[in-house]
Amino acid sequence: IAPGEDLKNIVPGDIIAWKREQGFVVHRLIRIEKRENEILYYTRGDSCRYEDRPVTGEGIAGKVIRTEDRRNRIKEGDQLRKKPFYSINRITVRLITGIKHLTNKLSAIFVKASGPNE
């Protein structure tokens, strides 16, 4: 992580680390929104359905500049912006949460239809 990264150099697609009450969150920046006197940064994990609450520049610890996986393969720079499984992850998360939601609704319908247990 490059601490103290100039926030002007951070763009959607970058992976950033931001502080929270305990520890850090490392997620992909998906958009930047300018409001009156502040700039808000919105992130979301590649496998998460919803975006995180916005964070201000003061909360950003830095930008991830390099990753290394268990096989010692290194990704740097623009390679980090490439998301080969991003679309698959997004579809999978939506399918799983949709199935879970449907299962819960069907369970409630069957419980209601069977009436009270006597």
N, C-alpha and C positions, 0 to 999 in steps of 0.2 A: 504494500500500500504506500502510495506517495503522500505523506502527510503534508498539509499546508498547500495542497494543489490550488492554483489560482482557479476560482470558481468560474471564471470566464471560459476556461478551457474544458469544463465539464459539459458534455452534451448527452442528449438522450441516446441510449445504447451503451453508455459507459457503465461500469460496475463501480458503485461507490460504497463506502462504509460510513455509517452514521451512528451517532451515540444515542442510546436510550438509557432509561433508569439504571439498568444493570447490563453492562456489556455493549456490544455493537451489533448492528444489523448490516449484512453485506448483500445488497440486492441491486438489480439493474435499474438505472434511471430511465423512466419512461416518458416523463415530460417535465417541463419547467414552466411555471406560471408566475407572471409578474402582477403583483397587486400593489396598490397604493404605495406604501413605504417598504415593502418587502418582496423578496423573491422566494417562492415555494418550490421545493424539489419533491417530485413524486416518484416513488420506487415501487417495484414489485418483484418478488422472486420469480424466476423463470417457471417454476412449477406451482405458483400460487394463483388462485382464481382472482383475488381482489388486490388492488393496489394498497400500499401502506398509507398511513396518515402522512400528510406532507411534513417535510422537515425544512427548517430554514438553513441558510448558509452556515450559521454558527454551530449547527449540530453536525455538519459534515466533517468527518475525521480525515477523509482522503479518498483518492481514487485508486482502485485496484489496477496495478500496472503489469502484473505478472501472476500467472497461476501455474501450478505444477500438479499433475495428477499422480495416482499411485504407481503408474508405470514410468514416472519421471519425464513425462512429456510436458513441455513448457509451451504456454501460450502467452504472447505479449502483444501490446499495441492493438492494431486493427483485428488481430485474431480473436481478441476478447469480445469484440462487437459481433462477430459472426456467431449465429445461434443455430447450429444445425438441427437440434432437436426441439427448438423453441415451439414451433407450431404443433408438433406431436405432443409435447408436454401440455400446452394450452388445451388441446382437444381432449386429451386424457383426463385432465382435471375437471373440465366441464362435463364430460360423460360420467365420471365417478360421482360428482356432486349431484348431477341430474338424476342418476339412478337412485342415489341415497334419498333424495327428496321425494321421488316417486314411490319408493318403498315405504317411507314414513307415511305418506298420504294413503296408500293402499292399506297399510296396517290399521290406520285410524278408521277407515271406512269399514273394514271387516270387523273390527272390535265393536263399532257402533251398530252394524247390521246384526251381529250375533246377540245383541241385547245384554242385559245384566245377567250375571251368573247367579243362579239360584241354588 
